[in-house]
Amino acid sequence: MANLLYKLGQTFAKHKWKTIISWFVVLGIIVAVLAIKGINFTDDIKMSGLKSLDTSNKIEEEFKQDSQKGSIRVVFKSDEEKGIVTPESQAAITKVLAEIKKK
């Protein structure tokens, strides 16, 4: 492979103007093809058969919500007689909710 590249480099060096013209011809062909066919970018990618996508689709169908925007319900329970309305309980709940939001 190295020998082939060496010979190719030698040929390009000996025939530099032919090489330059050849590269411009190739570039012209590429530009012409792009001008005729046009450039068409799309972000519509379809992948099927992936378990994670199947799960996301099931979540969207069953729960009618975007699977990328999950939600969680947090329930607080207290063994105290007054429940969770005491200032200490409220402070603890606020602290836990702040930690959840960080994650």
Beta strands, then each sheet from edge to edge (+ up, - down):
end
